[in-house]
Amino acid sequence: MFGSQNGMTLIELIMVIIIMGVISGIGIKTMTSNIEASKVEATKKEMELLAEAIVGNPTITKNGERTDFGYIGDVGSAPASLGQLVTNPGGYSTWNGPYIRVNFDSDSTEYSKDGWGSSYTYAKGDEGVYVTSTGSGTTIKKTIADHHLYLDSLSIQGTVLDMEGCPPGAYEDSVTVFITHPNGSGTNSTKSTAPTASGNFRFDGIPIGNRTVKAVYQPTHDTISTQVAVLPRTTGIAQLIFDRAIWKAANGVGANNIYYAPNTGRAYGSGSDSSIQFDIYNNTGQAITITSLIATYTRSPAAYYRYVYWGTTQVCNATGTYYASGGTATFSSSKVFNSNTRMTIYLKTFNTGTSGGGSAVPMTSIPFTITFSDGSVVTFTTPAS
């Protein structure tokens, strides 16, 4: 007999060993599975940190505004390799790293390896910006952007106005809008543009980050600036408002923001056709209906005019008594002056006779004040010749 009532038989012992082996195998398998799962989670977490190093952490804010845009926010383009997140690529003045924590006491390249010790694959280009891990035998991918242009070549658009809401109009060439941003090569670049007459401007090729946009009105050196947050895959919006009524005051704008376009007033013609013309803008943001105008001017001998033209359309024809300085010229039909448009006004056939019986007179070097039916007033002086 191999056993007794007080001990285990050989068969019983073998069974115990088998059971313990099975339990041990299950435990090892479970432990291995847990280790693999932890490696997967650690790898995903590290890939997330790499992504934040490249484009910043959107949860880091100040006064409600995002402040962290990572490597691209400082340098202006995605890094050529993950190593550039830790080491300056070559004396870049805009580099402000390291952008990811490195443990130099152990493996200083640990940040570039997944949970299995395999190096991450990093790529940027037309197919996207992403990091992949293959150490587990399968691919784990962290996509940072579907295209590098969504991070380093975005746009800012905006408007320049004065404190009364008037855009530059005819002064558009006297305004310059600037932006300075990192250019991807370790330094900053400055771009400039002139706004349109309605104050609109746009910059392209701007990397993510907080960018300062500045406008300068050159004749008086008035300067205004604002900060614009350029986020991935978005267009930044900037509104620059000068702290005084630059264009309203300069153009003699009346109650409804119709104003004179500088240097457009002139006198011309000879014989019976002695006339003047000038251009106006509407910047109210809505259409204005004009039904008449009053032209006030001083000339000796006195001069009277017969016609008023709204662009190419005749709106006044004094068939009897001509229009005198200070007299109301009522339009034959009202004219709708749309917002952000420009119109040329003509006062034609100036004559010394109240009904055309005198002689034509030149209207050079004459100050004019034009009051429109909506209350708007513009002033100008016709040039000497």
One Martini backbone bead per residue (centre of mass of N, CA, C, O) as a GRO file, in nm:
protein
  385
    1MET     BB    1   0.097   0.034   0.021
    2PHE     BB    2   0.096   0.404  -0.043
    3GLY     BB    3  -0.103   0.442   0.200
    4SER     BB    4  -0.312   0.609   0.441
    5GLN     BB    5  -0.532   0.741   0.661
    6ASN     BB    6  -0.303   0.993   0.722
    7GLY     BB    7  -0.271   1.021   0.407
    8MET     BB    8  -0.164   1.043   0.082
    9THR     BB    9  -0.201   0.945  -0.207
   10LEU     BB   10  -0.057   0.942  -0.507
   11ILE     BB   11  -0.306   1.029  -0.661
   12GLU     BB   12  -0.372   1.271  -0.487
   13LEU     BB   13  -0.106   1.422  -0.533
   14ILE     BB   14  -0.130   1.447  -0.837
   15MET     BB   15  -0.392   1.608  -0.834
   16VAL     BB   16  -0.284   1.850  -0.683
   17ILE     BB   17  -0.066   1.926  -0.887
   18ILE     BB   18  -0.256   1.971  -1.124
   19ILE     BB   19  -0.430   2.190  -0.997
   20MET     BB   20  -0.197   2.386  -0.937
   21GLY     BB   21  -0.116   2.416  -1.234
   22VAL     BB   22  -0.377   2.530  -1.337
   23ILE     BB   23  -0.390   2.774  -1.149
   24SER     BB   24  -0.115   2.889  -1.235
   25GLY     BB   25  -0.181   2.925  -1.533
   26ILE     BB   26  -0.413   3.118  -1.494
   27GLY     BB   27  -0.250   3.332  -1.341
   28ILE     BB   28  -0.039   3.390  -1.560
   29LYS     BB   29  -0.239   3.468  -1.780
   30THR     BB   30  -0.367   3.698  -1.624
   31MET     BB   31  -0.107   3.855  -1.574
   32THR     BB   32  -0.031   3.891  -1.870
   33SER     BB   33  -0.288   4.037  -1.950
   34ASN     BB   34  -0.248   4.274  -1.753
   35ILE     BB   35   0.022   4.367  -1.864
   36GLU     BB   36  -0.078   4.431  -2.151
   37ALA     BB   37  -0.294   4.634  -2.071
   38SER     BB   38  -0.096   4.831  -1.932
   39LYS     BB   39   0.071   4.886  -2.185
   40VAL     BB   40  -0.155   5.004  -2.354
   41GLU     BB   41  -0.229   5.237  -2.162
   42ALA     BB   42   0.055   5.365  -2.148
   43THR     BB   43   0.080   5.418  -2.449
   44LYS     BB   44  -0.168   5.599  -2.486
   45LYS     BB   45  -0.077   5.811  -2.283
   46GLU     BB   46   0.190   5.886  -2.423
   47MET     BB   47   0.061   5.969  -2.695
   48GLU     BB   48  -0.098   6.201  -2.572
   49LEU     BB   49   0.154   6.360  -2.478
   50LEU     BB   50   0.272   6.395  -2.760
   51ALA     BB   51   0.038   6.554  -2.877
   52GLU     BB   52   0.057   6.789  -2.670
   53ALA     BB   53   0.346   6.869  -2.748
   54ILE     BB   54   0.264   6.956  -3.041
   55VAL     BB   55  -0.045   7.117  -2.977
   56GLY     BB   56  -0.135   7.098  -2.695
   57ASN     BB   57  -0.341   7.189  -2.413
   58PRO     BB   58  -0.678   7.282  -2.403
   59THR     BB   59  -0.701   7.303  -2.071
   60ILE     BB   60  -0.501   7.537  -2.086
   61THR     BB   61  -0.575   7.839  -1.914
   62LYS     BB   62  -0.655   8.207  -1.936
   63ASN     BB   63  -0.926   8.374  -1.890
   64GLY     BB   64  -1.061   8.146  -2.092
   65GLU     BB   65  -0.788   8.106  -2.252
   66ARG     BB   66  -0.590   7.957  -2.454
   67THR     BB   67  -0.216   7.881  -2.402
   68ASP     BB   68  -0.164   7.589  -2.533
   69PHE     BB   69   0.043   7.489  -2.846
   70GLY     BB   70   0.313   7.394  -2.837
   71TYR     BB   71   0.536   7.350  -3.081
   72ILE     BB   72   0.369   7.489  -3.308
   73GLY     BB   73   0.311   7.756  -3.156
   74ASP     BB   74   0.626   7.831  -3.153
   75VAL     BB   75   0.740   7.738  -3.451
   76GLY     BB   76   0.496   7.664  -3.697
   77SER     BB   77   0.552   7.347  -3.695
   78ALA     BB   78   0.598   7.036  -3.720
   79PRO     BB   79   0.795   6.807  -3.631
   80ALA     BB   80   1.030   6.595  -3.775
   81SER     BB   81   1.065   6.481  -3.478
   82LEU     BB   82   1.048   6.374  -3.154
   83GLY     BB   83   1.327   6.499  -3.066
   84GLN     BB   84   1.228   6.807  -3.095
   85LEU     BB   85   1.075   6.805  -2.813
   86VAL     BB   86   1.371   6.807  -2.654
   87THR     BB   87   1.546   6.925  -2.897
   88ASN     BB   88   1.683   7.166  -3.052
   89PRO     BB   89   1.712   7.174  -3.398
   90GLY     BB   90   1.890   7.478  -3.436
   91GLY     BB   91   1.859   7.754  -3.276
   92TYR     BB   92   1.573   7.818  -3.203
   93SER     BB   93   1.410   8.105  -3.088
   94THR     BB   94   1.103   7.969  -3.059
   95TRP     BB   95   1.196   7.757  -2.881
   96ASN     BB   96   1.026   7.606  -2.561
   97GLY     BB   97   1.165   7.369  -2.440
   98PRO     BB   98   1.060   7.101  -2.331
   99TYR     BB   99   0.745   6.921  -2.419
  100ILE     BB  100   0.861   6.666  -2.261
  101ARG     BB  101   0.917   6.448  -2.024
  102VAL     BB  102   1.247   6.356  -1.898
  103ASN     BB  103   1.434   6.068  -1.781
  104PHE     BB  104   1.777   6.085  -1.715
  105ASP     BB  105   1.818   5.846  -1.501
  106SER     BB  106   1.755   5.661  -1.738
  107ASP     BB  107   1.576   5.677  -2.021
  108SER     BB  108   1.591   5.946  -2.249
  109THR     BB  109   1.401   5.769  -2.476
  110GLU     BB  110   1.127   5.674  -2.354
  111TYR     BB  111   0.918   5.867  -2.504
  112SER     BB  112   0.985   5.695  -2.794
  113LYS     BB  113   0.850   5.445  -2.641
  114ASP     BB  114   0.679   5.183  -2.583
  115GLY     BB  115   0.570   4.930  -2.367
  116TRP     BB  116   0.786   4.728  -2.548
  117GLY     BB  117   1.037   4.919  -2.661
  118SER     BB  118   0.928   5.048  -2.911
  119SER     BB  119   0.937   5.262  -3.156
  120TYR     BB  120   0.791   5.519  -3.270
  121THR     BB  121   0.581   5.634  -3.525
  122TYR     BB  122   0.636   5.932  -3.716
  123ALA     BB  123   0.408   6.167  -3.888
  124LYS     BB  124   0.399   6.415  -4.162
  125GLY     BB  125   0.130   6.541  -4.380
  126ASP     BB  126  -0.118   6.477  -4.607
  127GLU     BB  127  -0.202   6.217  -4.414
  128GLY     BB  128  -0.087   6.348  -4.155
  129VAL     BB  129  -0.069   6.356  -3.792
  130TYR     BB  130   0.120   6.086  -3.628
  131VAL     BB  131   0.115   5.804  -3.393
  132THR     BB  132   0.277   5.478  -3.368
  133SER     BB  133   0.222   5.135  -3.248
  134THR     BB  134   0.385   4.784  -3.264
  135GLY     BB  135   0.478   4.618  -3.002
  136SER     BB  136   0.209   4.423  -2.973
  137GLY     BB  137   0.144   4.341  -3.295
  138THR     BB  138  -0.024   4.591  -3.309
  139THR     BB  139  -0.199   4.885  -3.400
  140ILE     BB  140  -0.138   5.205  -3.253
  141LYS     BB  141  -0.323   5.515  -3.304
  142LYS     BB  142  -0.240   5.875  -3.313
  143THR     BB  143  -0.436   6.134  -3.419
  144ILE     BB  144  -0.379   6.483  -3.463
  145ALA     BB  145  -0.414   6.511  -3.786
  146ASP     BB  146  -0.531   6.491  -4.122
  147HIS     BB  147  -0.352   6.759  -4.164
  148HIS     BB  148  -0.102   6.990  -4.145
  149LEU     BB  149  -0.280   7.244  -4.230
  150TYR     BB  150  -0.462   7.231  -3.961
  151LEU     BB  151  -0.193   7.365  -3.800
  152ASP     BB  152   0.009   7.557  -4.016
  153SER     BB  153  -0.244   7.672  -4.234
  154LEU     BB  154  -0.419   7.923  -4.150
  155SER     BB  155  -0.671   8.173  -4.063
  156ILE     BB  156  -0.726   8.535  -4.070
  157GLN     BB  157  -1.011   8.742  -4.005
  158GLY     BB  158  -1.129   9.091  -4.054
  159THR     BB  159  -1.185   9.426  -3.900
  160VAL     BB  160  -1.169   9.780  -3.968
  161LEU     BB  161  -1.247  10.040  -3.728
  162ASP     BB  162  -1.400  10.287  -3.583
  163MET     BB  163  -1.581  10.406  -3.310
  164GLU     BB  164  -1.833  10.453  -3.531
  165GLY     BB  165  -1.807  10.208  -3.753
  166CYS     BB  166  -1.599  10.305  -3.960
  167PRO     BB  167  -1.445  10.250  -4.235
  168PRO     BB  168  -1.196  10.355  -4.450
  169GLY     BB  169  -1.245  10.345  -4.745
  170ALA     BB  170  -1.052  10.567  -4.918
  171TYR     BB  171  -0.828  10.489  -4.676
  172GLU     BB  172  -0.716  10.197  -4.722
  173ASP     BB  173  -0.407  10.276  -4.806
  174SER     BB  174  -0.360  10.399  -4.493
  175VAL     BB  175  -0.381  10.096  -4.406
  176THR     BB  176  -0.211   9.860  -4.182
  177VAL     BB  177  -0.183   9.509  -4.144
  178PHE     BB  178  -0.046   9.300  -3.884
  179ILE     BB  179   0.159   8.990  -3.856
  180THR     BB  180   0.319   8.771  -3.617
  181HIS     BB  181   0.496   8.456  -3.685
  182PRO     BB  182   0.592   8.150  -3.690
  183ASN     BB  183   0.780   7.978  -3.969
  184GLY     BB  184   0.934   7.684  -3.895
  185SER     BB  185   1.264   7.803  -3.874
  186GLY     BB  186   1.301   7.968  -3.578
  187THR     BB  187   1.135   8.219  -3.668
  188ASN     BB  188   0.992   8.524  -3.756
  189SER     BB  189   0.706   8.656  -3.931
  190THR     BB  190   0.587   8.933  -4.134
  191LYS     BB  191   0.266   9.048  -4.215
  192SER     BB  192   0.090   9.243  -4.471
  193THR     BB  193  -0.210   9.457  -4.513
  194ALA     BB  194  -0.483   9.589  -4.683
  195PRO     BB  195  -0.778   9.694  -4.657
  196THR     BB  196  -1.073   9.743  -4.742
  197ALA     BB  197  -1.314   9.977  -4.758
  198SER     BB  198  -1.483   9.788  -4.539
  199GLY     BB  199  -1.223   9.658  -4.355
  200ASN     BB  200  -1.124   9.400  -4.481
  201PHE     BB  201  -0.928   9.104  -4.386
  202ARG     BB  202  -0.645   8.864  -4.463
  203PHE     BB  203  -0.479   8.565  -4.340
  204ASP     BB  204  -0.241   8.324  -4.436
  205GLY     BB  205  -0.041   8.078  -4.299
  206ILE     BB  206  -0.132   8.011  -3.993
  207PRO     BB  207  -0.053   7.906  -3.694
  208ILE     BB  208  -0.112   7.793  -3.416
  209GLY     BB  209  -0.226   8.032  -3.177
  210ASN     BB  210  -0.138   8.333  -3.030
  211ARG     BB  211  -0.219   8.625  -3.215
  212THR     BB  212  -0.101   8.940  -3.324
  213VAL     BB  213  -0.301   9.213  -3.432
  214LYS     BB  214  -0.219   9.505  -3.637
  215ALA     BB  215  -0.310   9.854  -3.674
  216VAL     BB  216  -0.222  10.128  -3.907
  217TYR     BB  217  -0.259  10.478  -3.927
  218GLN     BB  218  -0.036  10.661  -4.098
  219PRO     BB  219  -0.094  10.974  -4.078
  220THR     BB  220  -0.127  10.936  -3.729
  221HIS     BB  221  -0.029  10.659  -3.595
  222ASP     BB  222  -0.249  10.483  -3.536
  223THR     BB  223  -0.297  10.212  -3.289
  224ILE     BB  224  -0.408   9.866  -3.306
  225SER     BB  225  -0.473   9.568  -3.098
  226THR     BB  226  -0.501   9.199  -3.108
  227GLN     BB  227  -0.596   8.880  -2.991
  228VAL     BB  228  -0.570   8.557  -3.159
  229ALA     BB  229  -0.718   8.245  -3.169
  230VAL     BB  230  -0.566   7.965  -3.326
  231LEU     BB  231  -0.727   7.685  -3.424
  232PRO     BB  232  -0.783   7.389  -3.521
  233ARG     BB  233  -0.961   7.412  -3.815
  234THR     BB  234  -0.963   7.734  -3.806
  235THR     BB  235  -1.082   8.073  -3.804
  236GLY     BB  236  -0.971   8.364  -3.720
  237ILE     BB  237  -1.101   8.649  -3.529
  238ALA     BB  238  -1.082   9.006  -3.608
  239GLN     BB  239  -1.124   9.322  -3.420
  240LEU     BB  240  -1.052   9.659  -3.515
  241ILE     BB  241  -1.077   9.946  -3.288
  242PHE     BB  242  -1.059  10.256  -3.279
  243ASP     BB  243  -1.055  10.533  -3.029
  244ARG     BB  244  -1.161  10.696  -3.286
  245ALA     BB  245  -1.304  10.913  -3.541
  246ILE     BB  246  -1.130  10.904  -3.810
  247TRP     BB  247  -1.329  10.889  -4.068
  248LYS     BB  248  -1.560  11.064  -3.989
  249ALA     BB  249  -1.400  11.332  -3.939
  250ALA     BB  250  -1.234  11.340  -4.215
  251ASN     BB  251  -1.524  11.325  -4.402
  252GLY     BB  252  -1.781  11.467  -4.299
  253VAL     BB  253  -1.983  11.307  -4.141
  254GLY     BB  254  -2.294  11.241  -4.084
  255ALA     BB  255  -2.560  11.093  -3.933
  256ASN     BB  256  -2.531  10.832  -4.167
  257ASN     BB  257  -2.232  10.783  -4.281
  258ILE     BB  258  -2.192  10.969  -4.510
  259TYR     BB  259  -1.906  11.006  -4.730
  260TYR     BB  260  -1.627  11.143  -4.850
  261ALA     BB  261  -1.412  11.084  -5.115
  262PRO     BB  262  -1.108  11.148  -5.139
  263ASN     BB  263  -1.009  11.323  -5.430
  264THR     BB  264  -1.296  11.341  -5.613
  265GLY     BB  265  -1.318  11.633  -5.639
  266ARG     BB  266  -1.431  11.814  -5.940
  267ALA     BB  267  -1.371  12.027  -6.215
  268TYR     BB  268  -1.545  12.070  -6.535
  269GLY     BB  269  -1.547  12.192  -6.840
  270SER     BB  270  -1.708  12.377  -7.112
  271GLY     BB  271  -1.891  12.620  -7.183
  272SER     BB  272  -2.204  12.489  -7.095
  273ASP     BB  273  -2.026  12.248  -6.934
  274SER     BB  274  -2.023  12.320  -6.603
  275SER     BB  275  -1.882  12.098  -6.360
  276ILE     BB  276  -1.928  11.852  -6.095
  277GLN     BB  277  -1.763  11.598  -5.881
  278PHE     BB  278  -1.837  11.316  -5.649
  279ASP     BB  279  -1.776  11.090  -5.381
  280ILE     BB  280  -1.955  10.831  -5.198
  281TYR     BB  281  -2.036  10.668  -4.880
  282ASN     BB  282  -2.181  10.372  -4.719
  283ASN     BB  283  -2.160  10.278  -4.344
  284THR     BB  284  -2.429  10.167  -4.183
  285GLY     BB  285  -2.539   9.861  -4.275
  286GLN     BB  286  -2.756  10.013  -4.455
  287ALA     BB  287  -2.993  10.133  -4.633
  288ILE     BB  288  -3.041  10.445  -4.816
  289THR     BB  289  -3.271  10.710  -4.869
  290ILE     BB  290  -3.264  10.944  -5.139
  291THR     BB  291  -3.440  11.271  -5.234
  292SER     BB  292  -3.207  11.491  -5.172
  293LEU     BB  293  -3.020  11.810  -5.211
  294ILE     BB  294  -2.771  12.044  -5.072
  295ALA     BB  295  -2.584  12.306  -5.218
  296THR     BB  296  -2.304  12.476  -5.071
  297TYR     BB  297  -2.177  12.793  -5.197
  298THR     BB  298  -1.912  13.029  -5.311
  299ARG     BB  299  -1.958  13.284  -5.572
  300SER     BB  300  -1.794  13.523  -5.798
  301PRO     BB  301  -2.026  13.508  -5.945
  302ALA     BB  302  -2.303  13.363  -5.929
  303ALA     BB  303  -2.413  13.015  -5.926
  304TYR     BB  304  -2.594  12.779  -6.137
  305TYR     BB  305  -2.775  12.471  -6.155
  306ARG     BB  306  -2.949  12.200  -6.332
  307TYR     BB  307  -2.808  11.920  -6.260
  308VAL     BB  308  -2.857  11.578  -6.131
  309TYR     BB  309  -2.641  11.294  -6.071
  310TRP     BB  310  -2.677  10.935  -6.018
  311GLY     BB  311  -2.439  10.871  -6.172
  312THR     BB  312  -2.613  10.798  -6.475
  313THR     BB  313  -2.860  10.933  -6.330
  314GLN     BB  314  -3.112  11.147  -6.369
  315VAL     BB  315  -3.270  11.349  -6.088
  316CYS     BB  316  -3.228  11.652  -6.206
  317ASN     BB  317  -3.436  11.925  -6.373
  318ALA     BB  318  -3.416  12.264  -6.431
  319THR     BB  319  -3.650  12.411  -6.639
  320GLY     BB  320  -3.628  12.677  -6.495
  321THR     BB  321  -3.502  12.730  -6.218
  322TYR     BB  322  -3.217  12.712  -6.091
  323TYR     BB  323  -2.987  12.597  -5.871
  324ALA     BB  324  -2.896  12.720  -5.569
  325SER     BB  325  -2.734  12.808  -5.312
  326GLY     BB  326  -2.921  12.627  -5.066
  327GLY     BB  327  -3.091  12.462  -5.245
  328THR     BB  328  -3.339  12.229  -5.329
  329ALA     BB  329  -3.281  11.906  -5.480
  330THR     BB  330  -3.529  11.720  -5.615
  331PHE     BB  331  -3.598  11.412  -5.688
  332SER     BB  332  -3.771  11.225  -5.923
  333SER     BB  333  -3.634  10.980  -5.764
  334SER     BB  334  -3.551  10.770  -5.545
  335LYS     BB  335  -3.245  10.662  -5.377
  336VAL     BB  336  -3.065  10.368  -5.320
  337PHE     BB  337  -2.810  10.333  -5.063
  338ASN     BB  338  -2.598  10.104  -5.022
  339SER     BB  339  -2.404   9.930  -4.838
  340ASN     BB  340  -2.077   9.945  -4.919
  341THR     BB  341  -2.091  10.190  -5.125
  342ARG     BB  342  -2.034  10.373  -5.431
  343MET     BB  343  -2.085  10.722  -5.543
  344THR     BB  344  -2.152  10.941  -5.816
  345ILE     BB  345  -2.175  11.295  -5.821
  346TYR     BB  346  -2.358  11.541  -6.021
  347LEU     BB  347  -2.309  11.890  -6.110
  348LYS     BB  348  -2.469  12.060  -6.377
  349THR     BB  349  -2.451  12.351  -6.538
  350PHE     BB  350  -2.302  12.621  -6.478
  351ASN     BB  351  -2.449  12.955  -6.419
  352THR     BB  352  -2.524  13.302  -6.404
  353GLY     BB  353  -2.804  13.218  -6.468
  354THR     BB  354  -3.114  13.122  -6.333
  355SER     BB  355  -3.195  13.003  -6.653
  356GLY     BB  356  -2.931  13.013  -6.858
  357GLY     BB  357  -2.871  13.324  -6.970
  358GLY     BB  358  -2.586  13.321  -6.925
  359SER     BB  359  -2.274  13.202  -6.824
  360ALA     BB  360  -2.033  12.997  -6.801
  361VAL     BB  361  -1.868  12.858  -6.503
  362PRO     BB  362  -1.612  12.797  -6.316
  363MET     BB  363  -1.553  12.547  -6.023
  364THR     BB  364  -1.288  12.623  -5.909
  365SER     BB  365  -1.194  12.655  -5.586
  366ILE     BB  366  -1.462  12.532  -5.434
  367PRO     BB  367  -1.649  12.518  -5.158
  368PHE     BB  368  -1.837  12.232  -5.038
  369THR     BB  369  -2.177  12.161  -4.918
  370ILE     BB  370  -2.345  11.847  -4.860
  371THR     BB  371  -2.696  11.786  -4.813
  372PHE     BB  372  -2.886  11.528  -4.725
  373SER     BB  373  -3.203  11.400  -4.656
  374ASP     BB  374  -3.078  11.227  -4.399
  375GLY     BB  375  -2.836  11.447  -4.285
  376SER     BB  376  -2.597  11.425  -4.443
  377VAL     BB  377  -2.247  11.549  -4.448
  378VAL     BB  378  -2.034  11.699  -4.696
  379THR     BB  379  -1.691  11.798  -4.773
  380PHE     BB  380  -1.528  12.016  -5.024
  381THR     BB  381  -1.267  12.100  -5.271
  382THR     BB  382  -1.200  12.213  -5.559
  383PRO     BB  383  -0.970  12.225  -5.769
  384ALA     BB  384  -0.788  12.448  -5.958
  385SER     BB  385  -0.753  12.212  -6.222
   0.00000   0.00000   0.00000
